């Protein structure tokens, strides 16, 4: 039997345009969160195991969804967090030194932007979560729901397209991700 991963991106965060935020713990727009939860609640199948990033913009959506679907019991999973941009968090992208951004894109997988987390580490943690999701889906005969971030969605895309490597280069990294408050489904 085939199972699906429902990967949902949080609603728009309450942040000024152009700011770098990854692990910056920001709330999401409350109305957009409720709208997403209502749309998703009616779309999800009856048997779903749910996890969410512990960042509040994802937790808000997980809680709103559970209020509409009490059968769901979303649990936080740190592996579903966005990339940690270190000292870049909360800064305007336009204010970051061009040399720092160039150093990151030159060694995209291994250079930690702002001294935070490098992409290779993020891909590894998302891969571990994906392996656990596959195992849990088979064991419980159910789909899996992740309430997460665009970076996690891009990691999943990369892993499904390149299950045995290589590490991504900047020009190869997926640009597509669900828009705020939307989702994508993948076969597990």
Secondary structure, DSSP 8 states (H G I E B T S, - for coil): ---EEEEEE---BS--TTB--SS----B-HHHHHHHHHHHHTTS-SSEEEEE-SSHHHHHHHHHHHHH-TT---EE-GGG-----GGGTTSBGGGS-HHHHHHHHHTTTTS-GGGS--HHHHHHHHHHHHHHHHHHHHHHT-EEEEEE-HHHHHHHHHHHH-TT-----GGGS------TT-EEEEE-
